[in-house]
Amino acid sequence: MKFTIYGSGCAKCQQLATNTETAARLKNVAYELEKVTDTNAIIDAGIMRTPALAIDGEIVVEGKVPSSTDLAALLPQ
C-alpha cells in the first residue's frame, strides 16, 4: 500500500505522516510512505488544501489531520 502525504512539511504535515504510519501499524499493513512538498506537484494532484493524504493514488484526506484511529478505519481489513 502506498501513502502519499502532500504538504509543505509543516507540523501538521508531519503529524499526518505520523498518524498514518501508526494507523498502518495498527492494521498490520505493509506500506510505502512518500512525502510531496513541491507546490506544482501538489496542485497537479488536485489538492486544494494541505495537508492531504492519498492512499494508492486516491485522495482520502484534505485540509485536516485525522487521528490514527480515524485513519485506520480507511484502511482495508
C-alpha positions in Angstrom: 0.0 0.0 0.0 1.3 3.4 -0.9 0.6 6.5 1.2 1.4 9.9 -0.2 1.4 13.0 2.1 1.0 16.3 0.3 2.1 19.5 2.1 4.9 21.9 2.8 6.5 19.8 5.5 4.9 21.8 8.3 4.0 20.4 11.7 0.5 19.4 10.6 2.0 17.5 7.6 4.4 15.7 9.9 1.6 14.8 12.3 -0.4 13.4 9.4 2.5 11.3 8.4 3.0 10.0 12.0 -0.7 9.3 12.4 -0.8 7.5 9.0 2.2 5.3 9.9 0.6 4.5 13.3 -2.7 3.5 11.6 -0.9 1.2 9.2 0.9 -0.5 12.1 -2.5 -0.8 14.0 -3.9 -2.6 11.0 -0.7 -4.6 10.3 -0.5 -3.2 6.7 2.7 -3.1 4.8 3.2 0.4 3.3 5.4 2.8 1.5 5.3 6.5 2.5 6.0 9.3 0.1 6.1 13.0 1.0 5.3 15.5 -1.7 6.4 19.1 -0.9 6.7 20.6 -4.4 3.9 23.1 -4.8 3.4 22.4 -8.5 3.1 18.6 -7.8 0.5 19.3 -5.1 -1.5 21.5 -7.5 -1.2 18.9 -10.3 -2.6 16.3 -7.9 -5.7 18.4 -7.5 -5.0 19.2 -3.8 -6.7 22.5 -2.8 -5.9 22.3 1.0 -2.9 20.8 2.8 -2.1 18.6 4.5 -3.6 15.9 2.3 -3.2 12.1 2.2 -3.6 9.8 -0.8 -3.8 6.0 -0.4 -2.8 4.2 -3.5 -3.3 7.4 -5.6 -6.8 8.2 -4.2 -7.1 11.3 -2.1 -8.8 10.4 1.2 -7.9 13.4 3.4 -7.6 17.0 2.6 -7.0 20.0 4.8 -7.1 18.2 8.2 -5.2 15.8 10.4 -7.4 12.9 11.4 -6.4 10.7 14.4 -4.7 7.4 13.9 -7.9 5.6 14.7 -9.8 7.5 12.1 -7.1 6.8 9.5 -7.1 3.1 10.4 -10.8 3.0 9.5 -9.9 4.0 6.0 -7.6 1.0 5.6 -8.6 -2.4 4.4 -9.1 -5.2 7.0 
